[in-house]
């Protein structure tokens, strides 16, 4: 039993999603804006090598299990998140999903962009029969944790661990 990845998180076209929520799936032409937005995620990260970034971006966009969602104020990308569906042999072969790189431009925070993006990402996961969606954050401040809880995530029930290569 394979994963049947839906073409859109909500069954609507990207244009309908954009009109209704100001959120859409990101496309090849959005790379520059996304890299600029990521400066608000990890301010001390050096920018990636352009050729490498373009290759990674093409690879990600060609994978039907990966979606990048972006929120726009006019033509400005102000918020983004990434979701990945993972094939799974447990839970009736239902996949699970991981959300990463949730970021909103500092000047656009508190306006609901992050919540809208997470709703779209969760919609994509549920439309693809995921039995759970996981999200990790390195942030410890109470406001960020409340934000994720308000978007439907729980700190209860699981413990996250991260291994990093030194």
C-alpha positions as CSV (number, residue, x, y, z in Angstrom):
1,X,0.0,0.0,0.0
2,X,1.7,3.2,-1.1
3,X,1.1,6.8,-0.2
4,X,-1.2,8.6,-2.6
5,X,-0.1,12.2,-2.3
6,X,-2.9,14.7,-3.0
7,X,-2.1,17.5,-5.4
8,X,-3.3,20.1,-2.9
9,X,-3.5,20.2,0.9
10,X,-7.2,21.0,0.9
11,X,-8.3,19.7,-2.4
12,X,-8.4,23.3,-3.7
13,X,-6.2,24.8,-6.3
14,X,-3.2,26.8,-5.2
15,X,-4.9,29.9,-6.5
16,X,-8.0,29.3,-4.4
17,X,-5.9,28.7,-1.3
18,X,-4.0,32.0,-1.9
19,X,-7.2,33.9,-2.4
20,X,-8.9,32.5,0.7
21,X,-6.0,32.4,3.1
22,X,-3.0,34.4,1.6
23,X,-1.2,31.1,1.7
24,X,0.0,29.0,-1.2
25,X,2.5,26.2,-2.0
26,X,5.9,27.6,-2.9
27,X,7.3,27.0,-6.4
28,X,10.6,27.1,-8.1
29,X,10.5,30.9,-8.6
30,X,10.1,31.4,-4.8
31,X,13.6,30.3,-3.9
32,X,15.1,33.7,-3.6
33,X,12.3,34.9,-1.4
34,X,12.5,31.8,0.8
35,X,16.2,32.2,1.3
36,X,15.7,35.8,2.3
37,X,13.0,34.7,4.8
38,X,15.2,32.1,6.3
39,X,17.5,34.9,7.5
40,X,14.7,35.5,10.1
41,X,14.9,31.9,11.2
42,X,18.6,31.5,11.9
43,X,20.1,34.9,11.8
44,X,23.7,33.7,12.2
45,X,23.5,31.1,9.5
46,X,25.7,31.9,6.5
47,X,23.7,32.0,3.2
48,X,24.0,28.7,1.3
49,X,26.1,28.3,-1.8
50,X,23.7,29.3,-4.6
51,X,24.2,26.3,-6.9
52,X,23.7,23.9,-4.0
53,X,20.6,25.8,-2.8
54,X,19.1,25.6,-6.3
55,X,19.9,21.8,-6.6
56,X,18.3,21.1,-3.2
57,X,15.3,23.3,-4.0
58,X,14.7,21.4,-7.3
59,X,15.0,18.1,-5.6
60,X,12.6,19.0,-2.8
61,X,10.0,20.4,-5.3
62,X,10.2,17.2,-7.3
63,X,9.4,15.0,-4.3
64,X,5.6,14.6,-3.9
65,X,6.0,14.0,-0.2
66,X,7.5,17.4,0.5
67,X,5.6,20.7,0.5
68,X,6.7,24.2,1.3
69,X,3.9,26.6,2.2
70,X,4.3,30.4,2.1
71,X,2.2,33.3,3.4
72,X,2.3,36.5,1.4
73,X,1.5,40.1,2.2
74,X,1.1,41.3,-1.3
75,X,4.2,40.1,-3.2
76,X,6.3,39.7,0.0
77,X,6.9,36.3,1.4
78,X,6.4,36.8,5.2
79,X,6.0,33.3,6.5
80,X,6.8,29.7,5.6
81,X,6.9,26.1,6.8
82,X,7.9,22.8,5.3
83,X,6.1,19.5,5.8
84,X,7.4,16.0,4.8
85,X,5.3,12.8,4.7
86,X,7.1,9.7,5.7
87,X,6.0,6.2,4.5
88,X,5.4,3.9,7.5
89,X,4.8,0.2,8.0
90,X,3.0,0.6,11.3
91,X,-0.4,2.1,12.1
92,X,-2.0,0.3,9.2
93,X,0.7,1.6,6.8
94,X,-0.5,5.2,7.4
95,X,2.3,7.8,7.0
96,X,3.4,10.3,9.6
97,X,4.6,13.8,8.9
98,X,7.3,16.2,10.1
99,X,7.0,20.0,10.0
100,X,10.2,22.1,10.1
101,X,11.5,25.6,9.5
102,X,8.4,27.4,10.7
103,X,9.3,31.1,10.3
104,X,7.6,34.4,10.1
105,X,9.3,37.7,9.2
106,X,9.7,39.7,12.5
107,X,7.6,42.6,11.2
108,X,4.7,40.2,10.4
109,X,4.5,38.2,13.6
110,X,1.3,38.2,15.6
111,X,-0.9,38.5,12.5
112,X,-1.9,34.8,12.2
113,X,0.5,33.8,9.4
114,X,2.1,31.0,11.2
115,X,-1.2,29.5,12.3
116,X,-2.6,29.7,8.7
117,X,0.5,28.0,7.4
118,X,0.3,25.2,10.0
119,X,-3.4,24.7,9.2
120,X,-2.5,24.2,5.5
121,X,0.4,21.8,6.4
122,X,-1.9,19.9,8.7
123,X,-4.6,19.8,6.0
124,X,-2.0,18.3,3.6
125,X,-1.1,15.7,6.2
126,X,-4.7,14.7,7.0
127,X,-5.6,14.6,3.3
128,X,-2.8,12.1,2.9
129,X,-4.0,9.9,5.7
130,X,-1.2,10.7,8.2
131,X,-1.9,9.4,11.6
132,X,0.3,12.0,13.3
133,X,2.3,15.1,12.6
134,X,5.4,16.0,14.6
135,X,7.0,19.4,15.0
136,X,10.1,20.3,17.0
137,X,11.2,23.7,18.1
138,X,14.4,24.9,19.7
139,X,12.6,27.9,21.1
140,X,11.9,27.8,24.9
141,X,10.0,31.0,25.4
142,X,6.4,30.6,26.6
143,X,4.8,32.6,23.8
144,X,6.3,30.3,21.1
145,X,5.2,27.2,22.9
146,X,1.7,28.7,23.4
147,X,1.6,29.5,19.7
148,X,2.3,25.9,18.7
149,X,-0.3,24.6,21.2
150,X,-2.8,27.1,19.8
151,X,-2.1,25.7,16.4
152,X,-3.1,22.2,17.5
153,X,0.2,20.7,18.8
154,X,0.8,19.2,22.2
155,X,3.8,19.0,24.4
156,X,2.3,16.0,26.2
157,X,2.7,12.4,25.2
158,X,6.0,12.3,23.4
159,X,9.6,13.4,24.1
160,X,11.7,14.7,21.3
161,X,15.4,14.1,21.0
162,X,17.9,15.5,18.5
163,X,21.3,14.2,17.5
164,X,23.7,16.6,15.7
165,X,26.8,15.7,13.9
166,X,29.7,17.6,15.5
